[in-house]
Amino acid sequence: MFKRITLFLLTNLGILIAINILLALLRAFGIFDAAQAFGSYGPLLIMSVVVGFSGSIISLLISKWVAKFTTGAQLIDTPRNQTEAWLLDTVRRHADRAGINMPEVAIYDAPEMNAFATGPSRNNSLVAVSTGLLQQMRREEVDAVLGHEVAHVANGDMVTLTLIQGVLNTFVFFFSRIIGNLVDSLLRGRDDENRGPGIGYWVATFAAEIVLGIFAMLVVQWFSRRREFRADEGGASLAGRSHMIAALRRLGGSEGSNLPDSMAAFGITPKRGGLLAFFSSHPPIEERIARLQSSPG
């Protein structure tokens, strides 16, 4: 828990520092002044883009380090046993077929059956599996799980998710402040027009951020579910459809993911206990199996 809190604080501190540095540079180069040509909301749009994308991009760039730090994943550089050698060979085989550079391969100690892929690009990625997955799955099922994770990398899912998150963050930041300004202007009299934002602005902005943030989360989770279907198809293509279905059936009987919240969407096993399906980052296992069974090939 202390490790996760420390990482959360350090990551957010780094993001705040990066945002302030970038905003200072934009002011120094007169970007905000130039944005006035697009109207009174021009500078706000510039700031919204900076704030919206900075956190997402920084999170992407440090994603491999965060994954190793939070899960304690140990990279396999030189295989110490047959299992580690097989893992490297299997990931390399899938990566060659998918047309990407060999990802880093790691094992992390956890009783759950899970695996994840992350990294800033298709050719700079990490694939990690849990000890529980290696102990409880047959080798052909692990093969399919590794194919699923390599497919995530080959599909560029991490980068695409970052771009979607950045666009939605920009949307939330920009329109919540426009709504705040509109509400504030309705509440203030003419004598207050030259004063700074009032309480109406802050309350309306806060409320709008919550509502728009929920909408943004629904869009992100929708995309996350779609990418799981694509990765399942990729795993079936690389390791065999029957093996991918068998692996999903095995995962369907597990207790769910215990990955940190920052990593949960990247695991092959969904978290249990979601309130509503459209708030989940993963489709139901039964639906994923049905998709594979009904698709050609």
Long-range contacts (C-beta under 8 A, 24 or more apart in sequence): 3-69, 3-70, 4-70, 4-260, 7-66, 7-69, 7-70, 11-58, 11-59, 11-62, 11-66, 14-58, 15-54, 15-55, 15-58, 15-59, 18-54, 18-58, 19-50, 19-51, 19-54, 19-55, 22-50, 22-54, 23-47, 23-50, 26-50, 41-174, 41-178, 44-174, 44-177, 44-178, 45-174, 47-173, 48-170, 48-173, 48-174, 48-177, 49-170, 51-169, 51-170, 51-173, 52-166, 52-167, 52-168, 52-169, 52-170, 52-171, 52-172, 52-173, 52-174, 53-166, 53-169, 53-170, 55-169, 56-162, 56-163, 56-165, 56-166, 56-169, 57-162, 57-166, 59-162, 59-262, 60-120, 60-158, 60-159, 60-162, 61-120, 63-118, 63-119, 63-120, 63-158, 64-104, 64-118, 64-119, 64-120, 64-124, 64-125, 64-126, 66-118, 66-262, 66-263, 67-116, 67-118, 67-126, 67-128, 67-263, 67-266, 68-106, 68-126, 70-260, 70-262, 70-263, 71-108, 71-110, 71-128, 71-259, 71-260, 71-263, 72-108, 72-109, 73-106, 73-107, 73-108, 73-126, 73-128, 74-106, 74-107, 74-108, 75-104, 75-105, 75-106, 76-105, 76-106, 76-107, 83-134, 86-139, 87-129, 87-146, 90-142, 90-143, 90-146, 91-127, 91-146, 91-150, 94-146, 94-147, 94-150, 94-238, 94-239, 95-150, 95-153, 97-238, 98-150, 98-151, 98-153, 98-154, 98-234, 98-238, 99-154, 100-125, 100-150, 100-153, 100-154, 101-125, 103-127, 103-150, 103-153, 107-131, 107-134, 110-258, 112-254, 112-255, 112-256, 112-257, 112-258, 112-269, 113-137, 113-250, 113-251, 113-254, 113-269, 114-257, 114-258, 114-259, 114-267, 114-268, 114-269, 115-145, 115-146, 115-148, 115-149, 115-267, 115-268, 116-149, 116-259, 116-263, 116-266, 116-267, 116-268, 117-149, 117-150, 117-152, 117-153, 117-158, 117-266, 118-158, 118-263, 118-266, 119-153, 119-158, 120-158, 120-159, 121-156, 121-158, 121-159, 122-153, 122-154, 122-156, 122-159, 125-153, 125-158, 127-153, 136-250, 137-247, 137-250, 138-246, 140-239, 140-240, 140-243, 140-246, 141-243, 141-246, 141-247, 141-250, 142-247, 143-239, 143-240, 143-243, 144-235, 144-236, 144-238, 144-239, 144-240, 144-243, 144-244, 144-246, 144-247, 145-235, 145-247, 145-268, 146-235, 146-239, 147-234, 147-235, 147-236, 147-237, 147-238, 147-239, 147-244, 148-231, 148-232, 148-234, 148-235, 148-244, 148-247, 148-268, 149-231, 149-235, 149-268, 150-234, 150-235, 150-238, 151-230, 151-231, 151-233, 151-234, 151-235, 151-237, 151-238, 152-227, 152-231, 152-234, 152-266, 154-234, 155-227, 155-230, 155-231, 155-234, 157-227, 157-230, 157-231, 158-266, 160-223, 160-227, 161-220, 161-223, 161-224, 161-227, 161-265, 164-219, 164-220, 164-223, 165-220, 168-216, 168-219, 168-220, 169-216, 171-212, 171-216, 172-209, 172-212, 172-213, 172-216, 173-209, 175-208, 175-212, 176-205, 176-206, 176-208, 176-209, 176-212, 177-205, 179-204, 179-205, 179-208, 180-204, 180-205, 180-208, 217-279, 218-278, 218-279, 221-278, 221-279, 221-280, 221-281, 222-278, 224-265, 224-281, 224-282, 225-280, 225-281, 225-282, 225-283, 228-281, 228-282, 228-283, 228-288, 229-283, 229-288, 229-291, 231-268, 232-288, 232-291, 232-292, 233-291, 233-292, 233-295, 236-292, 236-297, 237-297, 241-292, 241-297, 244-292, 245-289, 245-292, 245-293, 248-285, 248-288, 248-289, 248-292, 249-285, 249-289, 251-285, 252-285, 252-286, 252-289
